[in-house]
């Protein structure tokens, strides 16, 4: 290799090393030789305008993209750059572009000329340049008129690049939920884990040395060890390991947390059915795409001894068909008209069940709820005790919070609109023989005028309003009341109050199991809910979350664990 080639190779190596240093923010002084003297790696005097521009071009266009003796020329002082650029075929004109070099000929603004880097071309035609040694040996920016220069040299016209991110030295974070190290559980649990990192590469989890998926049910008695290993693309790693025991004979077990969740709302509802029912002669069918026609379904599920399964508006998911077969069901009841659940669904169910499919649907949500309420009472064959829920028909949360008690006690539910109790609903309450009404929700949901207009007896407890400051506090109030009516805290379920599907199917499940259900925001849990759990801690040996991470996230589960463990 000749001397010139060796010199170029050395320059390129030095430039590459320098450019490996992370630069600072866009259009700021990231020049590596402020106030220094001597030659820079590109063959210019440090702290001069030419050295800064060489640094900036190498920084943005790539190492070795500009040096003093590039292309056989000698760029030297700034005043020479225009003529040299033209000689070597680089465009020189009066059109500023980002990444071009603003050039002043010798004897214009200085004896040796001047160069600067075009950082921006403003809307008014002025030009923002950054430079060194304009008035002193230091960095600066200024706005100039486009015509104030001798020309613009277009080497690469590469904009100022944003700085590369700093090296990643942060390990992934592994958060465990629904299990604690050293925990002893009397029943099955579903340990969960969440791994967070800015650039995660891989996560592996093993339970007793075998592959494990977060949220998988662990029900085998004995000691177990769960280990999670996470690695990010930068090579940072983290390991979390926890050991626990399942002992059905444990005398003072820890709270066993489980999660019921599928890959979709339809599969989640199927898993709830599998949790509560070994078999069922009937299934309740509701659309998983909207809620109005299904709000009264929990009581019907209670009297029919049936789960609530969700379908598409125009099709039955395969997993739902499989669950109906597993249950051994011989009949189905569809909630809502064909606008909610299409005739094609009814046809598919009739083909599976041999023509034993009913449909309960009115002209609107209010009439549908009234028809369901009548069916609930008729099915009890004189055993109805006269209690009925009233909830708003403009939202789902309060009605679904009442679902476990409605299903367990077979108490029907009717809906009211913003204007209060309709004449048709009043007639329904009279004809079903309602003597006590539980109003679910505050006056913002069910107008206060409804209480006095209800056609029930004069007894002091004929109308009772169960409400809180919001849907979550209302659900807590209803759950507390339900325990007083015979349901229990053991096996309490928590699900999101921000969407309906999991609570719709979960309310019927909880009613079958005789337990209550609380609502939460997906990412934070209400103080009223935590306080109620804390007060009931002695009665809770197991708790179930309904829905996946998007419905009830890890932060909620950790908050619950803190008050129960």
C-alpha positions in Angstrom: 0.0 0.0 0.0 1.3 3.5 -0.9 1.8 6.3 1.5 -1.3 8.1 0.3 -3.4 4.9 0.6 -2.0 4.3 4.1 -2.8 7.8 5.2 -6.4 7.5 3.9 -6.8 4.2 5.7 -5.5 5.7 9.0 -7.8 8.7 8.6 -10.8 6.4 8.0 -10.1 4.4 11.1 -9.7 7.5 13.2 -12.9 8.9 11.8 -14.8 5.7 12.4 -13.6 5.7 16.1 -14.6 9.3 16.6 -18.0 8.8 15.1 -18.7 5.8 17.4 -19.0 8.4 20.2 -22.7 9.2 20.6 -23.4 12.8 19.3 -25.7 15.2 21.1 -29.0 16.6 20.0 -29.7 17.9 16.5 -28.1 21.2 15.6 -26.1 21.5 18.8 -22.3 21.6 19.5 -21.3 18.0 19.2 -17.9 18.9 17.7 -15.2 16.8 19.4 -12.4 19.4 19.4 -13.7 22.7 20.9 -10.9 25.1 21.7 -8.2 22.7 20.6 -5.3 23.3 18.2 -3.5 21.0 15.8 -4.8 18.9 13.0 -8.1 17.0 13.1 -8.5 13.4 11.6 -9.8 15.0 8.3 -6.7 17.1 7.7 -8.0 20.5 8.8 -7.0 22.8 11.8 -9.1 22.0 14.8 -11.7 24.6 16.0 -11.8 26.2 12.5 -14.9 26.4 10.3 -13.5 23.8 7.9 -12.8 21.3 10.7 -16.4 21.7 12.0 -18.0 21.2 8.6 -15.8 18.2 7.9 -16.9 16.8 11.3 -20.6 17.4 10.5 -20.4 15.8 7.0 -18.6 12.7 8.4 -21.1 12.6 11.2 -24.1 12.7 8.9 -23.0 11.2 5.6 -20.8 8.5 7.1 -17.2 8.0 8.2 -14.7 9.0 5.5 -17.2 10.9 3.5 -15.2 14.1 3.5 -11.4 14.7 4.1 -9.0 17.4 3.0 -7.5 15.5 0.2 -10.7 13.8 -1.0 -10.9 13.0 -4.7 -7.4 14.1 -5.3 -8.1 17.7 -4.4 -6.8 19.9 -1.7 -9.6 21.7 0.0 -7.5 23.7 2.4 -8.9 27.2 3.5 -12.6 27.8 3.2 -12.1 30.4 0.4 -10.8 27.6 -1.9 -13.8 25.3 -1.5 -16.1 26.7 -4.2 -13.5 26.5 -7.0 -12.3 23.1 -5.8 -15.8 21.8 -5.7 -16.5 22.9 -9.3 -13.2 21.5 -10.4 -14.1 18.1 -9.0 -17.7 18.1 -10.3 -19.6 18.9 -7.1 -22.5 21.3 -7.7 -22.1 24.9 -6.5 -25.2 27.1 -6.8 -27.3 29.7 -5.0 -30.0 27.2 -3.9 -29.8 26.4 -0.1 -30.8 22.8 0.9 -30.4 21.1 4.3 -27.0 19.4 4.4 -25.4 21.7 1.8 -22.3 23.8 2.7 -22.8 27.5 2.8 -19.6 29.0 1.3 -18.1 32.5 1.5 -15.2 33.2 -0.9 -11.9 34.6 0.4 -12.1 38.3 1.2 -15.9 38.3 1.8 -16.6 37.9 5.5 -13.0 37.0 6.3 -9.6 36.9 4.6 -9.5 33.1 4.2 -13.2 32.7 3.5 -15.7 30.8 5.6 -17.9 27.7 5.4 -20.9 26.6 7.5 -23.4 23.7 7.5 -27.0 24.4 6.4 -29.2 23.1 9.2 -32.5 24.3 8.0 -34.2 26.3 5.2 -36.9 28.4 6.7 -40.4 29.1 5.3 -39.5 32.7 4.6 -36.4 31.7 2.6 -33.8 32.5 5.2 -31.3 29.9 6.1 -30.2 28.5 9.5 -26.5 27.6 9.5 -24.3 26.1 12.2 -20.6 26.9 12.2 -17.3 27.3 14.1 -15.0 30.3 14.2 -17.3 32.8 12.6 -16.4 35.5 15.2 -14.4 33.4 17.6 -13.1 29.9 18.0 -16.4 28.5 19.2 -19.7 27.0 17.9 -22.7 29.0 16.9 -25.8 29.2 14.8 -27.3 32.1 12.9 -30.0 32.9 10.4 -28.8 34.4 7.2 -30.4 35.5 3.9 -30.1 33.0 1.2 -28.2 35.4 -1.0 -25.6 36.5 1.5 -23.3 33.6 0.6 -20.9 33.1 -2.3 -22.6 29.8 -3.0 -23.9 26.5 -1.7 -21.8 23.4 -2.2 -23.8 20.2 -2.5 -21.7 17.3 -1.4 -24.3 15.0 0.1 -27.2 17.3 1.2 -27.7 15.0 4.2 -29.9 16.5 7.0 -28.5 16.7 10.5 -29.2 13.2 11.9 -30.8 12.7 15.3 -28.3 11.3 17.8 -28.2 7.5 18.1 -29.7 6.2 21.3 -27.3 5.7 24.2 -26.1 2.2 24.9 -28.8 0.0 26.5 -27.5 -1.2 29.9 -30.9 -1.7 31.5 -31.9 -5.3 32.3 -35.4 -6.5 31.5 -37.9 -6.3 34.3 -39.9 -9.4 35.3 -43.0 -8.9 37.3 -44.7 -12.0 38.9 -48.4 -12.1 39.7 -50.9 -14.5 41.3 -48.0 -16.3 43.1 -45.5 -15.5 45.8 -42.3 -17.1 46.8 -42.9 -19.6 49.6 -46.6 -19.5 49.1 -48.7 -22.5 50.2 -52.1 -22.8 48.4 -55.0 -25.2 49.1 -56.3 -25.0 45.6 -55.1 -24.4 42.0 -53.4 -21.1 41.0 -52.5 -19.5 37.7 -49.1 -17.9 38.1 -48.6 -15.0 35.7 -45.6 -13.0 34.7 -45.0 -9.8 32.7 -41.7 -8.9 31.1 -41.0 -5.3 30.1 -38.0 -3.9 28.2 -37.4 -1.4 25.4 -36.1 -4.1 23.1 -36.9 -7.5 24.3 -35.3 -10.4 22.5 -36.5 -13.6 24.2 -38.4 -14.8 27.2 -38.4 -18.4 28.5 -40.3 -19.8 31.4 -40.3 -23.2 33.0 -42.3 -24.8 35.7 -40.4 -27.7 37.4 -38.1 -27.7 34.3 -40.9 -27.9 31.7 -42.0 -25.1 29.4 -44.6 -22.8 31.0 -46.9 -20.1 29.7 -48.1 -17.2 31.8 -51.6 -17.7 33.2 -51.5 -21.5 32.9 -53.4 -23.4 35.6 -51.3 -25.3 38.1 -53.3 -27.7 40.1 -51.1 -30.7 40.9 -50.3 -31.1 44.6 -46.7 -30.7 45.7 -43.8 -28.3 45.5 -43.2 -26.3 42.4 -40.5 -23.9 41.0 -41.3 -21.3 38.4 -38.3 -19.7 36.6 -38.5 -16.9 34.0 -35.5 -15.8 32.0 -35.5 -12.7 29.8 -32.9 -11.3 27.4 -33.0 -8.1 25.4 -31.3 -7.3 22.1 -28.4 -5.6 23.9 -27.6 -8.7 25.8 -28.9 -7.6 29.1 -30.7 -10.4 31.0 -32.8 -11.0 34.0 -34.0 -14.1 35.9 -36.8 -14.5 38.3 -37.5 -17.6 40.2 -40.2 -18.5 42.8 -41.1 -21.6 44.6 -44.6 -22.5 45.9 -46.6 -25.5 47.2 -50.1 -26.7 46.5 -51.4 -28.6 49.5 -55.2 -29.2 49.6 -54.8 -30.1 53.3 -53.0 -26.8 54.3 -54.5 -25.4 57.5 -53.6 -21.8 56.8 -53.2 -21.4 53.1 -52.3 -18.3 51.1 -54.9 -16.8 48.8 -55.0 -18.8 45.6 -55.3 -16.5 42.6 -56.5 -17.7 39.3 -57.2 -16.1 35.9 -59.8 -17.2 33.4 -58.9 -15.9 30.0 -58.9 -17.1 26.4 -57.5 -15.7 23.2 -60.8 -13.9 22.6 -63.9 -12.9 24.5 -65.7 -15.9 23.0 -63.0 -18.3 24.3 -62.9 -16.6 27.7 -66.7 -17.1 28.1 -66.2 -20.8 27.1 -63.6 -21.1 29.9 -66.0 -19.6 32.4 -68.6 -22.1 31.4 -66.0 -24.9 31.8 -65.2 -23.6 35.3 -68.8 -23.5 36.5 -70.5 -26.4 34.7 -69.6 -30.0 34.2 -72.8 -30.3 32.1 -75.9 -28.2 31.3 -79.1 -29.0 29.5 -79.5 -25.4 28.3 -77.2 -22.5 27.2 -77.9 -18.8 27.0 -76.6 -17.2 23.8 -75.8 -13.5 23.6 -73.8 -11.4 21.1 -70.3 -10.6 22.0 -70.4 -7.5 20.0 -72.8 -5.4 22.0 -74.5 -5.5 25.4 -78.0 -4.0 25.5 -80.1 -7.2 24.9 -78.1 -9.3 27.3 -78.2 -7.3 30.5 -81.1 -9.3 32.0 -79.6 -12.6 31.0 -78.0 -13.5 34.3 -81.3 -14.3 36.0 -82.4 -16.4 33.1 -79.1 -18.3 33.3 -79.9 -18.8 36.9 -83.3 -20.3 36.4 -82.2 -22.4 33.5 -79.0 -23.6 35.2 -77.1 -22.4 32.1 -73.9 -20.6 31.2 -73.9 -17.5 29.1 -71.9 -18.1 25.9 -71.0 -15.4 23.4 -71.3 -15.5 19.6 -70.6 -13.2 16.7 -73.6 -11.3 15.5 -73.8 -13.6 12.4 -71.8 -16.7 13.3 -71.1 -19.2 16.1 -67.4 -19.5 16.9 -66.1 -23.1 16.7 -65.1 -23.1 20.3 -68.6 -22.2 21.3 -70.1 -25.1 19.3 -67.6 -27.4 20.9 -68.5 -26.2 24.4 -72.2 -26.7 23.8 -71.4 -30.3 22.8 -69.2 -30.8 25.9 -72.0 -29.6 28.1 -74.5 -32.0 26.6 -76.9 -29.2 26.1 -80.2 -29.9 24.4 -81.6 -26.4 24.1 -80.5 -22.8 23.8 -82.1 -19.4 24.4 -80.9 -16.5 22.2 -81.1 -13.0 23.8 -82.2 -10.2 21.4 -83.7 -9.9 18.0 -82.0 -10.6 14.7 -80.4 -7.2 14.7 -78.3 -8.5 17.7 -78.0 -12.2 16.8 -78.7 -13.0 13.2 -80.9 -15.8 11.9 -77.8 -17.6 10.7 -76.8 -18.1 14.3 -80.2 -19.5 15.2 -80.0 -21.9 12.2 -76.5 -23.1 13.2 -77.7 -23.8 16.8 -80.9 -25.5 15.6 -78.7 -27.8 13.4 -76.6 -28.7 16.4 -79.4 -29.0 18.9 -82.1 -30.5 16.8 -84.5 -27.5 16.6 -84.8 -26.6 20.3 -83.7 -23.0 20.1 -85.8 -20.2 21.6 -85.3 -16.4 21.0 -86.3 -13.7 23.5 -86.2 -10.3 21.7 -88.3 -7.2 21.8 -88.3 -4.1 19.6 -85.6 -2.5 21.8 -83.4 -3.2 24.8 -86.1 -2.3 27.3 -88.8 -4.6 25.9 -86.2 -7.4 25.6 -85.4 -7.0 29.3 -89.1 -7.0 30.2 -89.6 -10.2 28.2 -86.7 -11.9 29.9 -88.0 -10.8 33.3 -91.3 -12.4 32.6 -89.7 -15.6 31.4 -87.5 -15.7 34.6 -90.6 -15.4 36.8 -92.7 -17.9 34.8 -89.9 -20.5 35.0 -89.9 -20.4 38.8 -93.5 -21.7 38.8 -94.7 -19.7 41.8 -91.4 -19.7 43.7 -90.5 -16.2 42.8 -89.9 -14.1 46.0 -90.9 -10.7 44.5 -87.4 -9.1 44.3 -86.4 -7.4 41.1 -83.4 -5.3 40.0 -83.8 -2.0 38.1 -80.8 -0.6 36.2 -80.1 1.9 33.5 -80.4 0.8 29.9 -77.8 3.3 28.7 -74.8 1.6 30.2 -73.8 -2.0 31.1 -71.7 -1.7 34.3 -74.4 -1.5 37.0 -76.6 -4.2 35.5 -73.6 -6.6 35.2 -72.4 -5.8 38.7 -75.8 -7.1 39.9 -75.5 -10.2 37.7 -74.1 -12.7 40.2 -76.9 -12.0 42.8 -79.5 -11.9 40.0 -78.4 -15.3 38.8 -78.0 -16.9 42.2 -81.3 -15.6 43.6 -83.2 -15.8 40.2 -84.1 -12.1 40.6 -85.1 -10.6 37.2 -83.8 -7.2 36.0 -85.5 -4.5 34.0 -84.1 -1.4 32.4 -85.0 2.2 32.6 -84.0 5.1 30.3 -82.9 8.6 31.1 -86.6 9.7 31.4 -87.3 7.2 34.1 -89.7 4.3 34.4 -91.8 3.7 31.2 -95.4 2.6 31.3 -94.5 -0.7 29.8 -91.9 -1.5 32.4 -94.3 -0.4 35.2 -96.9 -2.9 33.8 -94.2 -5.6 33.7 -93.3 -5.1 37.4 -96.9 -5.2 38.4 -97.7 -8.4 36.4 -94.6 -10.3 37.5 -95.5 -9.5 41.2 -92.5 -7.5 42.1 -92.7 -6.4 45.8 -89.1 -5.3 46.4 -87.0 -3.4 43.9 -83.2 -3.0 44.1 -82.1 0.0 42.1 -78.5 -0.5 40.8 -76.7 2.7 40.4 -76.9 6.3 41.5 -79.2 9.1 40.2 -76.8 9.8 37.4 -77.7 6.3 36.1 -81.2 5.8 37.3 -83.1 9.0 37.9 -84.1 9.7 41.4 -87.8 10.0 40.3 -87.8 6.2 39.6 -87.8 5.3 43.3 -91.1 6.9 44.0 -92.8 5.7 40.8 -92.0 2.0 41.3 -95.2 -0.1 41.8 -94.2 -1.9 44.9 -95.6 -2.0 48.4 -95.3 0.7 51.1 -92.7 -1.3 53.2 -89.6 0.6 54.2 -87.4 -1.8 52.3 -89.6 -2.0 49.2 -87.1 0.1 47.3 -83.4 0.0 48.1 -80.8 1.9 46.0 -77.4 0.3 45.8 -75.0 2.9 44.5 -71.6 4.5 44.8 -69.7 7.4 43.5 -68.9 5.6 40.2 -69.5 2.2 38.6 -66.6 0.6 40.6 -68.0 1.9 44.0 -71.5 0.8 42.9 -70.2 -2.7 42.1 -68.5 -2.8 45.5 -71.8 -1.8 47.2 -73.7 -4.4 45.3 -71.2 -7.1 46.2 -71.3 -6.2 49.9 -75.1 -6.3 49.8 -75.0 -9.7 48.0 -72.9 -11.3 50.7 -75.6 -10.2 53.2 -78.1 -12.0 50.9 -76.2 -15.3 51.1 -73.4 -15.0 48.5 -69.9 -15.3 49.8 -66.5 -13.6 49.4 -64.7 -16.8 48.9 -64.0 -17.1 45.2 -64.7 -13.5 44.5 -64.1 -12.5 40.8 -62.6 -9.2 39.6 -63.1 -8.1 36.0 -62.9 -4.9 34.0 -65.7 -2.4 34.2 -64.6 -0.7 31.0 -65.9 -3.4 28.7 -68.8 -5.8 28.9 -68.0 -9.3 27.6 -66.1 -10.8 30.5 -68.5 -9.4 33.1 -71.5 -10.6 31.1 -70.4 -14.2 31.1 -68.7 -13.9 34.4 -71.8 -12.7 36.3 -73.6 -15.9 35.4 -70.6 -18.0 36.4 -70.3 -16.3 39.7 -74.0 -16.7 40.5 -73.7 -20.4 39.8 -70.7 -20.6 42.1 -72.4 -18.5 44.8 -69.8 -15.8 44.9 -69.6 -12.1 44.1 -67.9 -10.0 41.4 -66.1 -6.7 41.5 -65.3 -4.3 38.7 -62.1 -2.5 38.1 -60.4 -0.2 35.7 -58.1 -2.2 33.5 -54.9 -0.5 34.9 -55.9 0.8 38.4 -58.3 -0.5 41.0 -60.6 1.8 42.9 -59.9 2.6 46.6 -63.4 1.5 47.5 -62.8 -1.9 46.0 -59.5 -2.4 47.8 -61.0 -1.3 51.1 -63.8 -3.8 50.7 -61.4 -6.6 49.9 -59.2 -5.7 52.9 -62.2 -5.8 55.2 -63.2 -9.2 53.8 -59.7 -10.7 53.8 -60.4 -13.4 56.3 -63.2 -14.8 54.1 -61.2 -14.9 50.9 -59.1 -18.0 50.3 -59.3 -17.9 46.5 -59.9 -15.1 44.0 -60.4 -15.2 40.2 -59.6 -12.6 37.6 -61.8 -12.6 34.5 -60.0 -11.7 31.2 -56.5 -11.3 30.1 -53.8 -8.7 30.7 -55.7 -6.2 28.5 -58.8 -6.6 30.8 -57.1 -6.8 34.2 -53.4 -5.9 34.1 -50.6 -6.9 36.4 -50.6 -3.7 38.3 -54.2 -4.4 39.5 -53.3 -7.9 40.5 -50.3 -6.7 42.5 -52.5 -4.1 44.3 -55.0 -6.8 45.2 -52.3 -9.2 46.4 -51.0 -6.5 48.8 -54.3 -6.1 50.6 -55.1 -9.9 50.7 -51.7 -11.4 51.5 
